[in-house]
Amino acid sequence: MRVSSNWLDYELIDTSSGERLERWGDIILIRPDPQIIWNTERKNPLWRKAHAKYHRSNSGGGQWQVFKKIPDSWSLKYRDLVFNVKPMGFKHTGIFPEQAVNWDLASDIIKDSDRQLNVLNLFGYTGCATLACLNAGAKVCHVDASKGMVQWAKENAQSSGLSDKPVRWLVDDCMKFVAREQRRGNKYDGIIMDPPSYGRGPGGEVWKLEEQLYSFLELCSTILSDDARFFILNSYTTGLPPSVMEYMLSTILVKKFGGSVSSSEIGLPVTDTNLILPCGNTAIWRK
């Protein structure tokens, strides 16, 4: 497992009974996590001193129960990057901290390159991976179907002092965008994608991961440059293990471009237990 262990402003303190106890800067949050099926003793006093706790609703969604006043938004730093954290209506905060290990990987590849790389970040969310690539010296095209998420990404870029870097911010359906890039003949040296299990584009387009991922990966392969360097595929879908993701990237990319593919879970260290909480799956093609 690849572990995101370089955080200072974020900490996964403890896990128990379907919940995470987390520190986001100076703010302590309790959030649900369905894979935490163990009922360990909650010895840490912060379980009883959290600022807010997210409660799921049986009818879908949920709401935050606030115990202590928290700001609508606050800043969190990772290395040279600054992100704006905002508790959202569906337990999220705008950052998936476990993804830092993938941000670091992309940054290292970009910095080690003998030229400026052109990177495409699909399903780019609030732009954490985009900022990491920009900060490492790449040109980036950031695509997400949500106008609000793209605006949030722009705010993160401004907070990180990266607004003047070479980036395109696009609100678009990712599949339609890649198809247009293919017709235009545009190419990218690296692609990052973290597709949802299910989603809708800005025009109501429906995305179902298991049905569409392989054909979409094939389409994405047509816009990789002849000297492409990496493809990072991440997923939180429980029915898509890393070995399956590795197999897909291998069959599509290795024959065409060479290189090699690896896969693994990614995770976060838990302070109180010294164990690792698995948080998702990643497959990586590199050349």
C-alpha positions, 0 to 999 in steps of 0.5 A: 500500500502507498501511504500519504504520510507527509501531511502536517495540517491534516491528521487521521487521529482514530477510526472506530464504529464506522467513523473517522476522527480527523484534524483539519488544521485546528478543526476536529471533525468526525465523518462516516466511513462505511469500511470502518467495520471495527468497534475499537474503544474510543480512548482519545478525548477528541472523540468527545471534543470535536467541532462537528460531526456528519450524520448520514440520513437513511433517505440519502445525504445527511447533515453536519451537527456542529458542537463548536463554531467553525468557519465556512472555509479555512486553509490547509497547507500541503508542502507548497500548496494551499487548499480551501476546506469547506464542509459540504452537504455530503460529508466531504471537505473538498480534499481527499488527503490520501491522494497526496501520494499521487500528487507527489508521484505526478510532481516527481515525474514532471520535475524529472522530465527533460521538457515541460509536460502537458497534463490533463486532469479529468474529473478534476474536482477542487484541483489539488492534483492540478495545483501539484502539477502546475507547481512542478512546472507542467501545463495543465488542462483541468476538466470537471462537470461541476461549475462550482468545483471548477470555481473552487479549484480556481480559488485554490490556485489563487491561495497557492499563488499559482493563478498565473501558471499555464492552466485551462479551467473547463466545465465540461463532460469529460468523455465529450471533451476527450472526444473533441480533443481527439478530433482536434488532434490535441495531445497530452504527456500525462493524464490523471483521472479519478472518475466517480462511480456514477455521475452526470455531466453539465448537459445531463450526460450519465456516467456509469463507471463499470459500463464505460471506464474501459472504452473511455480509457481506450479513448483517452489513449488516443490523446496521449503523445508519442512521448507520454510519461504517465497515466494515473487512474484512481477509483473509490469504487469497491467493485473495481480492485487495483488489479483490475485497473492495472489489467485495463491500463496494461492492455490499452497502454503498454502495447501501444506506448511501452512502459509498465503498469503498477497498482496498489491501494492508497491509504492514510496512517492512523495516529492512535493505532499506528495502522493504515486505513485503506482509502482507495485504489490506484493504477499507474502507467509510466514510461 
